[in-house]
């Protein structure tokens, strides 16, 4: 009887936890799982742990296998619904976050997403371990976007981990470069070739279409669902309903200057008297050897990313004559910058104004505003969009307005002149949000040796 009582207590505890999870999930069909829990603890008709004996002693191998299976299941559930590790792969957030920082990313901060593709290999994003092209997931089951309740919402200036919006399509030969940027670069190359050989200049649509065909003919193209796109980390500069503008490198949201964070840095030209820069001093300031670039054909001109604090320090170097921020001119058009339209001659330092879409808001739509929102309409919100004779058709119906189905965000890296962010690929949809990094639990400097690799001063440092 005492044994029975213990089993019923275990069943009660497990059932309560499971029911709370089902309520959180919001899908009461999962209550069927209570029958499985009842059998596991009470009736024991089905041998759920079929890899080990019910009675008698199991071998050491089977015991380790059982522990491994339990650990994989437990960690997978934790990664999906509670938190996961994220390693900083590039310098786009320096000096707020450094390459080699390992972050604790909370899924419950904004509410975890239910996986779109639940059938996948554990602990992998989109390719199997030790492979470059083999998908780590199956698309036999595809679930719609659903986000569970979290502890809060995304606020301006939050650091956020999200699925890369342009990661829906990937050219495997250049997977670290946006597929859409590859097409833009190829289209520009084709156009410049016609200019060079003095041929007739075609329409932008012609060059884009030709470039796309070239990419598909010469590269292996893979398409990923939302939850299997690469994870990125940036700072949320503008939230739904905000109007963003960048002028002279300075970010303004709703006509107010963005808060000047300590880690934000820009590229600077440093002019010296011709003597060598003190590398040790620079490294102590957080400026690595790879950050410093000597300008070609010059003995005294250097380019490097600096924070405001670094600028003040370097100006005090005896051999430094001047330190000047590199800012692109206002009318300089960068074709790789969103919305990739000559009518908006924007660049990294001069951009906007641009309104960030808010769920439920209806906007007037015309050929002038369409470049900003066409990817939202036909890709993120899955409508059939077309333009014929200057008229806009959505799902076959002519229209001059559109109501947004999701909230959108504007993300930028703190390393303002070395960050692939919203300035290149536009808005981040709410269904791409992964979570909020809370603290650094490990930080490794790959340029150091042995014990010096660990940046002990960064361990358990909070992220702001």
C-alpha positions as CSV (number, residue, x, y, z in Angstrom):
1,X,0.0,0.0,0.0
2,X,2.9,2.4,0.8
3,X,4.3,1.7,-2.6
4,X,1.0,2.4,-4.2
5,X,0.7,5.7,-2.3
6,X,4.2,6.7,-3.5
7,X,3.1,6.0,-7.1
8,X,0.0,8.0,-6.8
9,X,1.9,11.0,-5.3
10,X,4.4,10.9,-8.2
11,X,1.4,10.7,-10.6
12,X,-0.3,13.7,-8.9
13,X,2.9,15.8,-9.1
14,X,3.6,14.9,-12.7
15,X,0.0,15.5,-13.7
16,X,-0.1,18.9,-12.1
17,X,3.1,20.0,-13.9
18,X,1.8,18.6,-17.1
19,X,-1.6,20.3,-16.9
20,X,0.0,23.6,-16.1
21,X,2.2,23.2,-19.2
22,X,-0.9,22.3,-21.3
23,X,-2.7,25.5,-20.0
24,X,0.4,27.5,-20.9
25,X,0.6,25.9,-24.3
26,X,-3.1,26.6,-24.9
27,X,-3.8,23.4,-26.7
28,X,-6.1,21.1,-24.6
29,X,-5.8,18.2,-27.0
30,X,-2.5,17.5,-25.2
31,X,-4.5,16.5,-22.1
32,X,-4.6,13.1,-23.8
33,X,-1.1,12.8,-22.5
34,X,-2.5,12.3,-19.0
35,X,-3.3,8.8,-20.0
36,X,0.4,8.1,-20.7
37,X,1.4,9.6,-17.4
38,X,-1.2,7.5,-15.6
39,X,0.2,4.3,-17.3
40,X,3.8,5.3,-16.5
41,X,3.1,5.7,-12.8
42,X,0.0,3.6,-12.0
43,X,-1.1,0.9,-14.5
44,X,2.3,0.2,-16.1
45,X,0.8,-1.7,-19.0
46,X,3.2,-0.3,-21.7
47,X,6.9,-0.6,-21.4
48,X,7.8,3.0,-22.4
49,X,11.5,2.6,-21.6
50,X,11.8,-0.4,-24.0
51,X,15.6,-0.1,-24.2
52,X,16.0,-1.4,-20.6
53,X,14.6,-4.2,-18.5
54,X,11.6,-3.6,-16.3
55,X,12.9,-6.1,-13.7
56,X,16.4,-7.0,-12.8
57,X,19.7,-5.2,-13.1
58,X,20.7,-3.5,-16.4
59,X,24.2,-3.4,-17.8
60,X,26.3,-0.2,-17.3
61,X,25.9,0.6,-21.0
62,X,22.1,0.5,-20.8
63,X,22.1,2.6,-17.6
64,X,24.3,5.3,-19.3
65,X,22.0,5.1,-22.4
66,X,19.0,5.6,-20.2
67,X,20.6,8.6,-18.5
68,X,21.6,10.1,-21.9
69,X,18.1,9.7,-23.4
70,X,16.6,11.4,-20.3
71,X,19.2,14.2,-20.5
72,X,18.5,14.8,-24.2
73,X,14.8,15.0,-23.8
74,X,15.1,17.2,-20.7
75,X,17.5,19.7,-22.3
76,X,15.5,19.8,-25.6
77,X,12.4,20.8,-23.6
78,X,14.4,23.4,-21.7
79,X,15.8,24.8,-25.0
80,X,12.4,25.1,-26.6
81,X,10.5,26.5,-23.7
82,X,12.9,28.1,-21.1
83,X,16.3,29.1,-22.3
84,X,19.2,28.3,-24.6
85,X,22.9,29.1,-25.1
86,X,23.9,31.6,-27.8
87,X,27.5,32.2,-28.8
88,X,28.5,35.6,-30.3
89,X,30.0,34.6,-33.8
90,X,30.8,38.1,-35.2
91,X,31.8,41.6,-34.0
92,X,28.5,43.3,-35.0
93,X,27.7,44.0,-31.3
94,X,31.2,45.0,-30.2
95,X,32.0,46.5,-27.7
96,X,28.8,45.7,-25.9
97,X,29.3,42.0,-26.6
98,X,32.5,40.3,-27.8
99,X,33.2,37.5,-30.2
100,X,33.3,34.3,-28.0
101,X,30.8,35.5,-25.4
102,X,28.4,32.7,-24.5
103,X,25.0,34.0,-23.5
104,X,22.1,32.7,-21.4
105,X,19.1,33.6,-23.6
106,X,15.7,33.6,-21.8
107,X,12.8,32.2,-23.9
108,X,10.3,33.2,-21.3
109,X,11.3,36.9,-21.4
110,X,9.0,37.5,-24.4
111,X,7.3,34.1,-24.4
112,X,8.7,31.0,-26.2
113,X,7.6,30.1,-29.7
114,X,6.1,26.7,-30.4
115,X,8.5,25.1,-33.0
116,X,7.3,25.3,-36.6
117,X,9.2,22.1,-37.4
118,X,9.2,19.9,-34.2
119,X,10.8,16.9,-35.9
120,X,14.5,17.7,-35.6
121,X,17.9,16.5,-34.5
122,X,18.6,17.7,-30.9
123,X,20.8,20.8,-30.3
124,X,21.1,21.8,-34.0
125,X,19.7,24.8,-35.8
126,X,19.5,23.8,-39.5
127,X,22.2,21.3,-40.4
128,X,23.3,18.1,-38.9
129,X,26.6,18.1,-36.8
130,X,29.7,17.6,-38.9
131,X,27.9,18.4,-42.1
132,X,27.4,21.5,-44.2
133,X,24.4,20.7,-46.3
134,X,22.3,18.0,-44.6
135,X,19.2,19.4,-43.0
136,X,18.8,18.6,-39.3
137,X,15.0,18.7,-39.4
138,X,12.0,17.1,-41.2
139,X,9.1,19.1,-42.6
140,X,6.6,16.2,-42.3
141,X,4.9,18.3,-39.6
142,X,4.6,22.0,-40.0
143,X,2.9,24.0,-37.2
144,X,1.6,27.6,-37.6
145,X,3.2,30.5,-35.6
146,X,2.2,30.5,-31.9
147,X,3.9,32.2,-29.1
148,X,3.2,31.3,-25.4
149,X,2.8,34.0,-22.8
150,X,6.0,35.5,-21.5
151,X,7.1,37.8,-18.6
152,X,7.3,40.9,-20.8
153,X,7.4,42.5,-24.2
154,X,10.3,43.9,-26.4
155,X,11.2,47.4,-25.4
156,X,13.4,50.0,-27.2
157,X,17.1,49.3,-26.7
158,X,16.6,45.7,-25.6
159,X,19.3,43.3,-26.9
160,X,17.3,40.6,-28.7
161,X,18.1,37.2,-30.3
162,X,16.0,36.4,-33.4
163,X,15.9,34.3,-36.5
164,X,17.6,36.0,-39.5
165,X,14.7,37.4,-41.6
166,X,16.5,36.9,-44.9
167,X,17.6,33.4,-43.8
168,X,14.6,31.9,-45.5
169,X,16.7,31.3,-48.6
170,X,20.5,30.4,-48.4
171,X,23.2,30.0,-51.0
172,X,25.2,27.2,-49.4
173,X,28.5,28.2,-51.1
174,X,28.2,31.6,-49.4
175,X,25.9,30.9,-46.4
176,X,27.4,33.8,-44.4
177,X,26.1,36.3,-47.0
178,X,22.5,37.1,-47.4
179,X,21.0,35.4,-50.5
180,X,19.2,38.6,-51.4
181,X,22.3,40.7,-51.0
182,X,24.1,38.2,-53.4
183,X,21.4,38.9,-56.0
184,X,21.7,42.7,-55.5
185,X,25.5,42.5,-55.9
186,X,25.1,40.3,-59.0
187,X,22.5,42.6,-60.5
188,X,24.8,45.6,-59.9
189,X,27.7,43.7,-61.5
190,X,25.6,43.0,-64.6
191,X,24.5,46.6,-64.9
192,X,28.0,47.9,-64.5
193,X,29.2,45.5,-67.2
194,X,26.6,47.0,-69.6
195,X,27.8,50.5,-68.7
196,X,31.5,49.5,-69.3
197,X,30.7,48.0,-72.7
198,X,28.4,50.9,-73.5
199,X,25.4,48.7,-74.0
200,X,21.8,49.8,-73.6
201,X,20.8,50.0,-69.9
202,X,17.9,47.7,-69.0
203,X,15.4,48.0,-66.2
204,X,16.3,47.2,-62.6
205,X,13.7,44.3,-62.8
206,X,15.6,42.8,-65.7
207,X,18.9,42.9,-63.9
208,X,17.4,41.5,-60.7
209,X,15.7,38.6,-62.6
210,X,18.8,37.8,-64.5
211,X,21.0,37.9,-61.4
212,X,18.5,35.6,-59.6
213,X,18.7,33.1,-62.4
214,X,22.5,33.2,-62.3
215,X,22.6,32.5,-58.6
216,X,20.2,29.6,-58.9
217,X,22.1,28.1,-61.8
218,X,25.5,28.3,-60.1
219,X,24.8,27.7,-56.4
220,X,23.1,25.2,-54.2
221,X,20.0,27.0,-52.8
222,X,18.3,25.8,-49.6
223,X,15.0,27.1,-48.2
224,X,14.5,27.2,-44.4
225,X,11.3,27.6,-42.3
226,X,11.2,30.5,-39.8
227,X,12.4,28.5,-36.8
228,X,15.4,27.0,-38.7
229,X,16.9,30.2,-39.9
230,X,20.2,31.3,-38.4
231,X,20.0,33.1,-35.1
232,X,21.2,36.8,-35.0
233,X,21.6,39.2,-32.0
234,X,21.1,42.9,-32.3
235,X,19.7,45.8,-30.3
236,X,16.1,46.7,-30.9
237,X,16.3,50.4,-31.9
238,X,12.6,50.9,-32.8
239,X,9.4,49.0,-31.8
240,X,6.0,48.8,-33.7
241,X,4.5,52.2,-34.4
242,X,7.9,54.1,-34.1
243,X,9.3,56.4,-36.8
244,X,13.1,55.9,-37.3
245,X,15.6,58.2,-38.8
246,X,19.4,58.2,-39.0
247,X,21.2,61.4,-39.6
248,X,25.0,61.8,-39.6
249,X,25.3,58.3,-38.0
250,X,23.0,59.4,-35.1
251,X,19.8,57.4,-34.6
252,X,16.5,59.2,-33.9
253,X,13.3,57.5,-32.9
254,X,10.1,59.6,-32.9
255,X,12.4,62.7,-33.3
256,X,14.3,61.8,-30.1
257,X,18.0,60.8,-30.1
258,X,18.7,57.2,-29.1
259,X,20.4,56.7,-25.7
260,X,24.1,56.7,-26.1
261,X,25.2,53.2,-24.8
262,X,28.7,52.8,-23.6
263,X,29.5,49.9,-26.0
264,X,28.3,51.6,-29.3
265,X,31.2,52.2,-31.7
266,X,31.9,53.8,-35.1
267,X,34.7,53.6,-37.5
268,X,37.4,56.4,-37.2
269,X,40.4,57.6,-39.1
270,X,43.4,58.0,-36.8
271,X,46.2,60.1,-38.1
272,X,49.6,59.6,-36.4
273,X,53.1,61.2,-36.8
274,X,54.2,58.1,-38.7
275,X,55.3,56.1,-35.6
276,X,53.8,52.8,-34.7
277,X,50.6,52.6,-32.7
278,X,51.1,51.1,-29.2
279,X,49.3,47.7,-29.7
280,X,49.4,46.7,-26.0
281,X,47.6,49.9,-25.0
282,X,45.1,49.4,-27.7
283,X,44.4,45.8,-26.6
284,X,43.9,47.0,-23.0
285,X,41.2,49.3,-24.4
286,X,39.5,46.4,-26.1
287,X,40.8,47.2,-29.6
288,X,42.1,43.9,-31.1
289,X,44.8,43.5,-33.8
290,X,42.1,42.5,-36.3
291,X,40.3,45.8,-35.7
292,X,43.2,48.0,-36.8
293,X,43.6,48.6,-40.5
294,X,46.4,50.7,-42.1
295,X,45.1,52.7,-45.0
296,X,46.7,51.6,-48.2
297,X,49.8,53.7,-49.3
298,X,49.9,55.5,-46.1
299,X,52.3,55.3,-43.1
300,X,50.4,57.5,-40.8
301,X,46.6,56.9,-41.5
302,X,44.8,54.1,-39.7
303,X,41.1,53.0,-39.6
304,X,39.6,51.3,-36.5
305,X,36.3,51.0,-34.6
306,X,36.1,53.1,-31.5
307,X,33.7,53.9,-28.6
308,X,33.4,57.4,-27.2
309,X,35.7,56.4,-24.3
310,X,38.3,55.0,-26.7
311,X,38.3,58.2,-28.8
312,X,39.1,60.3,-25.7
313,X,41.9,57.9,-24.7
314,X,43.5,57.7,-28.2
315,X,43.5,61.5,-28.5
316,X,45.9,61.5,-25.6
317,X,48.4,59.3,-27.3
318,X,51.6,61.3,-28.0
319,X,51.9,60.2,-31.6
320,X,48.3,60.8,-32.5
321,X,47.6,64.0,-34.5
322,X,43.8,63.7,-35.1
323,X,40.9,61.3,-34.7
324,X,37.9,61.7,-37.0
325,X,34.7,59.8,-37.3
326,X,34.0,58.3,-40.7
327,X,30.5,59.4,-41.8
328,X,29.1,58.8,-45.3
329,X,27.7,61.9,-47.1
330,X,23.9,62.4,-46.9
331,X,23.2,62.0,-50.7
332,X,25.4,59.0,-51.2
333,X,23.2,56.0,-52.4
334,X,24.2,52.5,-51.3
335,X,22.3,50.0,-53.4
336,X,22.7,47.3,-50.7
337,X,20.8,49.4,-48.1
338,X,17.1,48.9,-47.5
339,X,14.7,49.5,-49.4
340,X,17.2,49.1,-52.3
341,X,15.4,51.7,-54.4
342,X,17.0,54.8,-56.0
343,X,14.0,56.9,-55.0
344,X,15.4,56.6,-51.4
345,X,19.2,57.3,-51.7
346,X,20.0,56.1,-48.2
347,X,23.2,54.7,-46.6
348,X,24.3,53.4,-43.2
349,X,24.8,56.9,-41.7
350,X,21.8,58.7,-43.4
351,X,18.6,56.8,-43.5
352,X,14.8,57.4,-43.3
353,X,12.5,58.6,-42.0
354,X,10.8,55.2,-41.9
355,X,7.7,54.0,-40.1
356,X,7.8,50.6,-38.3
357,X,4.7,48.5,-38.9
358,X,2.3,47.7,-36.0
359,X,-0.2,44.9,-35.9
360,X,-3.7,45.9,-36.8
361,X,-2.6,49.2,-38.3
362,X,-3.8,50.0,-41.8
363,X,-1.7,52.1,-44.2
364,X,-2.2,53.7,-47.5
365,X,-0.4,51.7,-50.1
366,X,1.0,53.1,-53.4
367,X,4.1,52.4,-55.6
368,X,6.1,55.0,-53.6
369,X,5.5,53.2,-50.2
370,X,5.5,49.6,-51.6
371,X,9.3,49.1,-51.5
372,X,9.2,49.4,-47.7
373,X,6.5,46.9,-47.1
374,X,6.4,44.5,-50.1
375,X,8.5,41.8,-48.4
376,X,6.2,42.0,-45.4
377,X,3.1,41.6,-47.5
378,X,4.2,38.7,-49.8
379,X,6.8,36.9,-47.7
380,X,6.2,37.3,-43.9
381,X,2.4,37.6,-44.1
382,X,2.1,35.3,-47.2
383,X,0.0,37.2,-49.6
384,X,0.1,37.1,-53.4
385,X,1.4,40.6,-54.3
386,X,1.7,42.0,-57.8
387,X,1.9,45.4,-59.5
388,X,0.4,45.9,-63.0
389,X,0.3,49.3,-64.8
390,X,1.0,51.1,-61.5
391,X,-1.9,49.3,-59.7
392,X,-1.3,47.1,-56.7
393,X,-3.0,43.7,-56.4
394,X,-3.1,41.7,-53.2
395,X,-4.5,38.1,-53.6
396,X,-5.9,39.2,-57.0
397,X,-7.8,42.2,-55.7
398,X,-6.8,45.8,-56.5
399,X,-6.2,47.8,-53.4
400,X,-4.6,51.0,-52.1
401,X,-4.3,50.0,-48.4
402,X,-3.0,47.2,-46.2
403,X,-3.6,46.0,-42.6
404,X,-0.6,44.4,-40.9
405,X,-1.1,41.0,-39.3
406,X,2.1,41.1,-37.1
407,X,4.2,43.5,-35.2
408,X,7.7,44.4,-36.6
409,X,10.9,45.6,-35.1
410,X,14.0,47.5,-36.2
411,X,17.3,45.9,-35.1
412,X,20.8,47.4,-35.3
413,X,24.3,46.3,-34.1
414,X,26.2,48.4,-31.6
415,X,29.2,48.2,-34.0
416,X,27.5,50.7,-36.3
417,X,29.9,50.5,-39.3
418,X,30.4,46.7,-39.2
419,X,26.9,45.2,-38.6
420,X,24.6,43.3,-41.0
421,X,21.3,44.6,-39.6
422,X,17.9,46.1,-40.4
423,X,19.6,48.8,-42.5
424,X,20.3,46.1,-45.0
425,X,17.4,43.8,-44.8
426,X,14.6,45.8,-43.2
427,X,12.1,44.8,-40.5
428,X,12.1,41.8,-38.1
429,X,8.7,40.1,-37.8
430,X,7.4,39.1,-34.3
431,X,7.4,35.4,-35.3
432,X,11.2,35.6,-35.7
433,X,11.9,36.7,-32.1
434,X,13.7,34.0,-30.1
435,X,14.5,35.5,-26.7
436,X,16.3,38.0,-24.6
437,X,20.0,37.4,-23.5
438,X,20.3,37.9,-19.7
439,X,24.0,37.4,-18.9
440,X,27.3,36.1,-20.1
441,X,28.0,32.7,-18.6
442,X,31.3,32.1,-20.5
443,X,33.6,34.3,-22.6
444,X,36.5,32.9,-24.6
445,X,39.1,34.9,-26.6
446,X,40.3,32.7,-29.4
447,X,43.4,34.9,-29.9
448,X,44.8,34.0,-26.5
449,X,46.5,30.9,-25.3
450,X,45.4,28.3,-22.7
451,X,44.0,29.7,-19.5
452,X,44.3,33.3,-20.8
453,X,41.5,32.4,-23.3
454,X,38.9,32.8,-20.6
455,X,37.8,36.4,-20.0
456,X,37.1,36.0,-16.3
457,X,36.1,39.7,-15.9
458,X,33.1,39.0,-18.2
459,X,31.7,35.9,-16.5
460,X,28.1,36.4,-15.3
461,X,28.1,40.0,-16.5
462,X,24.6,41.2,-17.2
463,X,23.5,42.4,-20.6
464,X,22.1,45.9,-21.2
